[in-house]
Amino acid sequence: MGHLLLVPLEDIVVFPNMSVNLTVDVGDEERVLLVPRHENAYAKVGTVAAVTDRVRLPGGARAVTLDGLHRGVAGAAHTDPLGRLRVEVEERPDDEPSDGRVRELEVEYRAVVEEILELRGDDGRIAAFVRSITEAGALADTAGYSPDFTFEQKVELLEKLDIRERLELALRLQRERLAEMQVRRRIREDVESGAAKQQREYILRRQLESIRKELGEDDASVADEYRTKIAEAGMPDAVREQAERELARLERVGEQGGEASMIRTYLDWLISVPWSKRSEERLDPVHAREVLDADHHGLDDVKNRIVEYLAVRKLREERGIQEDKRSGRS
């Protein structure tokens, strides 16, 4: 158990094997303990780092280069005569594990990281760096290099002293990262595919418009054709006004608009109704019942009402003819 100068790191996590430059004055110290801190709350585990270079900056400030060595568990703290905070440190270098499960985790971790690097378009340098790491603990610590993980996640990784637990945590974090990247890629591909489809549809519509113009079947001629049919259909005023409103909508959205097919179907139905045509009346209740039974199953109440209506019409007509004969108007 030794005593080291404590250097707090605000929202920064430095792992073993990392090198960092800090604008701090460590005096003549050869080694210090770097401890992550957030809102005056210190992590339980820090990184023992060697002071490899000292620089005096313009204005008198000092900067140092620190190389992370291994983990250190911070204990009791006290203030030295210079007013600096020193802590008892239990240094915890990694021991190379012989657990077969650790080897399996190493293989899985490398595979996941390589997939991530492939999605990111890595030129091979980072992948080569990861492959060059032979220590299991150092391999797990490479997750700490990622800017995608939060301060809290990195502190949790730093505090894992057991190498197997550290690898399991690093693997879980990297798998979550890979899954998120894969989802983002699928969304991006879907968006790009949709944009390409819209572009193809736009080009095809423009080509179709050109073909219709060559054939004299452009939007204007279609609208004129409907306008003529509406005028000739003999519609009641209210129906004609509705048809003209729908025709105006068709002209606004164009033949290639999403609603065009529905509007045209509606207009075709309005035009097909024989508004001004009447068939010759045939007041024959017996024949009407035969037609109704042949065309419709059931609905006896409705059929009876129709037959009764025709019978009444026929009776009134026959009475009218007889009265005309009696009055001498026949």
C-alpha positions, 0 to 999 in steps of 0.5 A, a space after each residue: 500500500 503506497 501513497 500517491 498524489 491524487 489528480 482528479 479528472 473532471 468527467 474524463 476517464 483514463 485507462 491503463 496504457 492510455 497517454 494523456 496531456 494535462 495542465 496540472 502541476 505534479 511537482 517532482 512526483 514520478 507517479 500519480 493516481 488519476 481518478 475520474 470525478 463528477 460533481 465532486 463524486 470520485 470513482 472508487 478505482 483510478 489509474 496509476 500513471 507515470 509522469 513521462 514529460 513536464 512542460 512549462 507553458 507561456 504564462 508560467 502554467 505547467 503541463 505534464 504527459 502521463 502514461 497509464 500503467 495499471 489500476 489502483 484502488 483509492 483508500 484513505 486520503 490526507 493533505 500533504 504539507 504543500 496542501 495537495 491531496 494524497 491517497 493510499 493506493 492499492 495497486 492492482 496490475 492485471 494478472 493474466 487469467 487462465 480461465 478458458 471462458 476468458 479466451 472465448 470472451 476475447 474471441 467474441 469481443 474481437 469479432 464484435 469490434 471488427 464488425 463495428 469497425 467495418 460499419 464505420 469504414 475503418 481503414 484497417 489501422 484500428 483493427 490491426 491495433 486491436 489484433 495486436 493486443 494480447 492481454 485480456 484486460 487491456 483488450 477489454 479496456 479498448 472499449 474505453 477509447 470509444 467516444 460512443 460510451 458515456 462517462 458512467 459506462 467508462 467508470 463502470 468499466 474502470 472499476 472492474 478489477 476482475 478481468 472476466 467481469 471486465 471482458 463481459 461488460 466490455 462485450 455487452 457494451 460493444 454489442 449494444 453499440 453494434 446493434 445500434 449501428 446496424 439499426 441506423 444503417 438499416 434506417 439509412 438504407 431504407 431512406 435511401 431506397 425510398 428516395 431512389 424509388 420516389 426519384 424513379 417514379 418521378 422520372 416515369 411520371 414525366 415520361 408518361 406525361 410526355 407520351 400522353 402529350 404526344 398522343 393528345 391525352 394530357 391532363 388538359 384534354 382529360 379534364 376537357 373530356 370530363 367537362 363535356 361528359 358532365 355537361 351532356 349527362 343532364 345532371 341535377 344542379 346539385 349533382 353537377 356542382 359536385 361533379 365540377 368540384 371534383 373535376 377541379 380537384 382532379 385538375 389540381 392534383 394532376 393525373 399522376 397524383 395519388 387521388 387521381 384514380 379515386 376522383 376519376 372513378 367517382 366522376 365516371 360513376 356520376 356520368 354513368 347514371 342516366 340522369 335525364 333518361 327514363 325507361 318505359 313504365 311497365 306496371 306489371 306487379 307479377 312480372 316485377 315480382 319475378 324479376 325481383 326474385 330472380 335478382 335478389 334472394 330474400 328481402 321479402 318485405 322490400 319486394 312486397 312494398 315494391 309490388 304493392 307500389 306498382 299495383 297501386 300505380 296500375 290501379 290508379 292509372 286504370 281508374 283514371 282511364 275509366 273516368 276519362 271514358 265516362 266523362 267523354 274525354 277519351 
